[in-house]
Structures are given as C-alpha cells and as structure tokens.
Amino acid sequence: MAKDMFGNTITHDIYGNPLKKKSTRQPVARNQKNLVRIKQKGRCKDCRKVLVVEEYHHVKHVANNGKSTTENLVALCPECHKKRHIKEAAQKLDKKRVAKKSEGNFLLIL
C-alpha cells in the first residue's frame, strides 16, 4: 500500500474511495498458455471451435485455492468462458437455496 510523507498507510484517495489492494494472484505465464493451447490443439475446450481469441479459465478458481498451473487451466473462446461463469454462479446460488430450504423443512409426526 502507498504511504504518505509521515509513513502512514494510505487506504483511500482524496475523494474517499478505497484504494485497490495489490493482487496476490499468480499471473499465468505465456509458456503455460501456449502449452494449454497446444494440448487442446488450438480449439475451445467446450465448443471445439478454432480459437482466434482465447481466454484462460481456472477449473478450480483461485478464490477456492486453485493454482495457476497448466493442469488447472483450460482455453476457451470468450463466449464459452462467459457461459461457464454464468453456469457456475447459477449452480452456486442453487446450492445455497437448496441448503436453506432443507434447513427449514422438518417432519411433524403425530
């Protein structure tokens, strides 16, 4: 984080907005991207179209302790990458709602 002239840590800008923290995410190296693309023969993992523009997706997300390794990366076209994130967000929400519903249900036997 930035420091002011007195050595204090600056956490907000002059307008009161919080400063962005430096990312601790490991960057994906060009060699790793090249290897993933070669393994997939230059095609999207999901739709199998030839990749003109590729995006790299972590199978196990970095937020869930996933690493930036070639085994944990897949190359996707931008459309399939967006679909994967939408699908994963919907599945996560479904899990929460099922868990919440099952907590509220109980059987009354007379």
The 8 nearest C-alpha neighbors of each residue, nearest first, counted from 0:
[[1, 8, 2, 9, 20, 10, 21, 18],
 [0, 2, 9, 8, 3, 10, 7, 6],
 [3, 1, 8, 7, 6, 9, 0, 4],
 [2, 4, 6, 5, 7, 9, 8, 1],
 [5, 3, 6, 2, 7, 8, 1, 9],
 [6, 4, 3, 7, 2, 8, 9, 1],
 [7, 5, 2, 3, 4, 8, 1, 9],
 [8, 6, 2, 3, 5, 9, 4, 1],
 [7, 9, 2, 1, 10, 0, 6, 3],
 [10, 8, 2, 1, 11, 7, 3, 0],
 [9, 11, 18, 17, 8, 12, 0, 1],
 [12, 10, 17, 18, 16, 15, 9, 13],
 [11, 13, 15, 14, 16, 18, 17, 10],
 [12, 14, 15, 11, 16, 17, 9, 10],
 [15, 13, 12, 16, 11, 17, 18, 10],
 [16, 14, 11, 12, 13, 17, 10, 18],
 [15, 17, 11, 12, 14, 18, 13, 10],
 [18, 16, 11, 10, 15, 12, 19, 20],
 [19, 17, 11, 10, 12, 20, 16, 9],
 [18, 20, 21, 17, 10, 22, 0, 11],
 [21, 19, 22, 18, 0, 23, 17, 10],
 [20, 22, 19, 23, 0, 24, 18, 1],
 [21, 23, 24, 20, 25, 19, 26, 0],
 [22, 24, 25, 21, 20, 26, 61, 62],
 [25, 23, 22, 26, 61, 67, 66, 62],
 [24, 26, 67, 23, 27, 66, 22, 61],
 [25, 27, 28, 24, 67, 23, 29, 22],
 [26, 28, 67, 25, 31, 29, 32, 68],
 [27, 29, 31, 30, 26, 32, 67, 33],
 [28, 30, 32, 31, 33, 27, 34, 26],
 [31, 29, 33, 28, 32, 34, 27, 35],
 [32, 30, 34, 28, 33, 29, 69, 35],
 [33, 31, 29, 35, 30, 34, 36, 28],
 [32, 34, 30, 36, 31, 35, 29, 37],
 [33, 35, 37, 31, 36, 32, 38, 30],
 [36, 34, 38, 32, 37, 33, 69, 31],
 [35, 37, 33, 41, 39, 34, 38, 40],
 [36, 38, 40, 34, 39, 35, 41, 33],
 [39, 37, 35, 40, 36, 34, 41, 33],
 [38, 40, 36, 37, 41, 42, 35, 44],
 [41, 39, 37, 38, 42, 36, 49, 35],
 [42, 40, 36, 39, 50, 49, 37, 43],
 [41, 43, 49, 47, 50, 48, 40, 39],
 [42, 44, 75, 47, 48, 45, 76, 46],
 [43, 45, 75, 47, 74, 46, 42, 73],
 [44, 46, 43, 47, 79, 75, 48, 76],
 [45, 47, 48, 43, 44, 79, 42, 76],
 [48, 46, 43, 42, 45, 44, 49, 50],
 [49, 47, 42, 43, 46, 50, 76, 45],
 [50, 48, 42, 41, 51, 43, 47, 76],
 [51, 49, 42, 52, 41, 53, 43, 48],
 [50, 52, 49, 53, 76, 41, 48, 42],
 [53, 51, 50, 76, 54, 77, 75, 49],
 [52, 54, 76, 75, 50, 74, 51, 77],
 [55, 53, 75, 74, 76, 77, 56, 52],
 [54, 56, 74, 73, 75, 72, 53, 57],
 [55, 57, 73, 72, 58, 74, 54, 80],
 [56, 58, 72, 60, 59, 71, 73, 55],
 [59, 57, 71, 72, 60, 56, 73, 65],
 [60, 58, 65, 57, 71, 61, 63, 64],
 [61, 59, 65, 57, 63, 62, 58, 64],
 [60, 62, 65, 64, 63, 66, 59, 57],
 [61, 63, 60, 64, 65, 59, 24, 66],
 [64, 62, 60, 61, 65, 59, 66, 57],
 [65, 63, 61, 62, 66, 60, 59, 67],
 [66, 64, 61, 59, 60, 63, 62, 67],
 [67, 65, 68, 61, 64, 71, 59, 60],
 [66, 68, 27, 25, 71, 69, 65, 72],
 [69, 67, 71, 70, 66, 72, 31, 27],
 [68, 70, 72, 71, 31, 35, 67, 34],
 [71, 69, 68, 72, 73, 35, 67, 58],
 [70, 72, 58, 68, 69, 57, 59, 67],
 [73, 71, 57, 69, 56, 70, 58, 55],
 [72, 74, 56, 55, 75, 35, 44, 57],
 [75, 73, 55, 54, 43, 53, 44, 36],
 [76, 74, 43, 54, 53, 80, 44, 79],
 [75, 77, 53, 79, 78, 43, 54, 80],
 [78, 76, 80, 79, 54, 81, 75, 53],
 [79, 77, 81, 80, 76, 82, 75, 83],
 [80, 78, 82, 81, 76, 77, 75, 83],
 [81, 79, 77, 83, 82, 78, 75, 76],
 [80, 82, 78, 84, 79, 83, 77, 85],
 [83, 81, 79, 85, 80, 84, 86, 78],
 [84, 82, 86, 80, 81, 85, 87, 79],
 [83, 85, 87, 81, 86, 82, 88, 80],
 [84, 86, 82, 88, 83, 87, 89, 81],
 [85, 87, 83, 89, 84, 88, 82, 90],
 [88, 86, 90, 84, 89, 85, 83, 91],
 [89, 87, 91, 85, 86, 90, 84, 92],
 [88, 90, 92, 86, 91, 87, 93, 85],
 [91, 89, 93, 87, 92, 88, 86, 94],
 [92, 90, 88, 94, 89, 93, 87, 95],
 [91, 93, 89, 95, 90, 94, 96, 88],
 [94, 92, 90, 96, 91, 95, 97, 89],
 [95, 93, 97, 91, 92, 96, 98, 90],
 [96, 94, 92, 98, 93, 97, 99, 91],
 [95, 97, 99, 93, 98, 94, 100, 92],
 [98, 96, 100, 94, 99, 95, 93, 101],
 [99, 97, 95, 101, 96, 100, 94, 102],
 [98, 100, 96, 102, 97, 101, 95, 103],
 [101, 99, 97, 103, 102, 98, 96, 104],
 [100, 102, 98, 104, 103, 99, 97, 105],
 [103, 101, 99, 100, 104, 98, 105, 97],
 [104, 102, 100, 101, 105, 99, 98, 97],
 [105, 103, 101, 102, 100, 106, 99, 107],
 [104, 106, 103, 107, 102, 101, 108, 100],
 [105, 107, 108, 104, 109, 103, 101, 102],
 [106, 108, 109, 105, 104, 103, 102, 101],
 [109, 107, 106, 105, 104, 103, 101, 102],
 [108, 107, 106, 105, 104, 103, 102, 101]]
